[in-house]
């Protein structure tokens, strides 16, 4: 299993558009056969801060997710201009 924990800081004024893109990305991601968990969260104290926790059955499933057309659309096209910073950490269970 592969796990990702990603924190995003969105640009001021882009909070609602980013949340909408995150929701759409979640819908597609959860439908992937290799996706075990995909859940976005939003900070209750900082509306510009988002966090996603992802689990995939293996590295191939993660690569399939990253190479999908909807990932390119939402992450590379829509979200790239809305994100101020991001921090991705990959984990494996022990």
C-alpha positions as MATLAB code, in Angstrom:
seq = 'XXXXXXXXXXXXXXXXXXXXXXXXXXXXXXXXXXXXXXXXXXXXXXXXXXXXXXXXXXXXXXXXXXXXXXXXXXXXXXXXXXXXXXXXXXXXXX';
ca = [
       0.000    0.000    0.000;
       1.116    3.547   -0.764;
      -0.163    6.550    1.199;
       0.120   10.231    0.357;
      -0.448   13.158    2.685;
      -0.572   16.487    0.876;
      -1.124   19.930    2.365;
      -2.123   22.834    0.112;
      -2.190   26.562    0.729;
      -4.395   28.247   -1.872;
      -4.084   31.825   -3.058;
      -6.237   34.467   -1.341;
      -9.651   34.628   -2.989;
      -9.277   31.200   -4.623;
     -10.656   29.162   -1.717;
     -14.065   28.314   -3.179;
     -12.752   27.541   -6.671;
     -10.064   25.295   -5.209;
     -12.601   23.501   -2.994;
     -14.794   22.877   -6.045;
     -11.855   21.422   -8.003;
     -10.860   19.285   -4.994;
     -14.425   17.892   -4.823;
     -14.389   16.985   -8.528;
     -10.943   15.426   -8.212;
     -12.172   13.386   -5.247;
     -15.173   12.051   -7.178;
     -12.987   10.787  -10.018;
     -10.221    9.461   -7.768;
     -12.538    7.390   -5.588;
     -13.794    5.603   -8.714;
     -10.322    4.293   -9.573;
      -9.940    0.540   -8.993;
      -6.601    0.977   -7.182;
      -7.710    3.818   -4.910;
      -8.488    2.731   -1.348;
      -8.948    6.175    0.247;
      -9.141    9.714   -1.061;
     -10.368   12.407    1.293;
      -9.849   16.159    1.224;
     -10.099   18.242    4.374;
     -10.233   21.985    4.985;
      -8.815   23.741    8.006;
     -11.511   25.168   10.291;
      -9.177   28.010   11.294;
      -7.515   28.837    7.953;
      -9.891   28.670    4.962;
      -6.933   28.719    2.568;
      -5.411   25.510    3.959;
      -6.459   22.091    2.593;
      -5.206   18.575    3.230;
      -5.742   15.350    1.280;
      -5.076   11.814    2.493;
      -4.739    9.186   -0.230;
      -4.213    5.417   -0.182;
      -3.496    3.210   -3.191;
      -3.053   -0.549   -3.428;
       0.430   -0.125   -4.933;
       2.760    2.173   -6.831;
       1.143    1.223  -10.161;
      -2.247    2.439   -8.915;
      -0.691    5.727   -7.786;
       0.950    6.160  -11.195;
      -2.334    5.408  -12.937;
      -3.965    8.128  -10.830;
      -1.191   10.625  -11.589;
      -1.332    9.872  -15.327;
      -5.122   10.117  -15.680;
      -6.768   12.718  -17.910;
      -8.874   14.135  -15.074;
      -5.741   14.525  -12.884;
      -4.145   16.571  -15.661;
      -7.287   18.667  -15.985;
      -7.861   19.434  -12.319;
      -4.314   19.447  -10.947;
      -2.244   20.754  -13.839;
      -4.792   23.046  -15.470;
      -7.330   24.278  -12.904;
      -5.516   24.032   -9.579;
      -2.028   25.052  -10.675;
      -3.035   28.718  -10.781;
      -4.971   28.501   -7.503;
      -2.300   26.847   -5.340;
       0.219   29.025   -3.536;
       2.196   26.129   -2.055;
       1.978   22.401   -1.447;
       3.787   19.786    0.605;
       3.554   16.117   -0.427;
       4.797   13.254    1.739;
       4.638    9.610    0.653;
       4.289    6.850    3.264;
       4.258    3.064    3.343;
       2.619    1.096    6.157;
       4.818   -0.653    8.698;
];
